[in-house]
Amino acid sequence: MADDIETLIERFQRDGFVHARAVLGPDEVAGFAAAIDRAVATRKRSDPRALADKSAYEQSFIQCQYLWEDHPAVRGLTFHPKVAGLAAALIGAERVRLWHDQALYKEPGGRETEAHQDHAYWPIAETDTLTVWIPLCEVDELTGCMGYVPGTHRGDCEFVDIFTAPGSGKALEAKYGDIAPVFIPCAPGDLLFHHGRTVHMAKPNRSERMRRAYTAIYFRDGCMRAPGYAHPSVDRDAIAIGAPIVGAATPVAWPLSSEGFPRPRPWPVAVSDRQRRASALGVIPPTKG
Ligand SMILES: O=C(O)CCC(=O)C(=O)O
């Protein structure tokens, strides 16, 4: 039997993560999974590289961000009232905005996802943030399930360079070495939520199947832009440091307006070589130029 909302909130606030079982129906998830598979295939059509030819970070997963923007069939999951509504309840917010969504597909033979804390990667001043991690297939210790270190959302938050410094997650694991991570096998229909500051990681994929997951990051409406980072979720709407994060790139996800799903704006001209490469590899939507 699914847990009631009070129990989920209590666990999330205590541990910094929670496993909500059987929230979505199997047919509903199968429909979204097919849409996300198509979206990932489209985004990745110009990236024929084998796993061994990718960077260590890319060997942890195929990553396609902001899918809701160029793939309308995904929006029903990004802005699903049960998903975004539960996210809002877990952080005690009346309204939440989307920071970004992403597909994270761990290839057969894919590396572990190294331990890290998400909030360190986002220029959001407040800590009222969380991610929903949605399995699109059965996920277990063999295929690469998620692991969370309980209670770490209440501690400090450090930047771990999992992008260019392979192995750097080990120091974070060692820092919390006296608390065992909780690895969570899960099934389509389940939702895993973790707080933006919770230390988390994922097992490698030692199977011959793709581990398919979709995630969305939400934050409390009213959060402000923090100094120190460029990020497309705020740069595209020219959000100033110290200003509330409000714009087309970060629409209100819960509650939805009577107009239905938010409408994205086209991506602007890529501002850097890094962004051009991310667009060419399908990590972000097509940009102009
Ligand atoms: O899917 C994974 O392997 C890692 C996901 C993750 O780190 C996240 O959603 O914050």
The ligand as an ORCA input file, in Angstrom:
! r2SCAN-3c Opt
* xyz 0 1
  O      20.775      9.093    -12.240
  C      21.888      9.147    -11.733
  O      22.729      8.263    -11.917
  C      22.258     10.304    -10.858
  C      21.146     11.260    -10.637
  C      21.503     12.433     -9.819
  O      22.584     12.597     -9.335
  C      20.453     13.441     -9.588
  O      19.346     13.301    -10.105
  O      20.742     14.426     -8.883
*
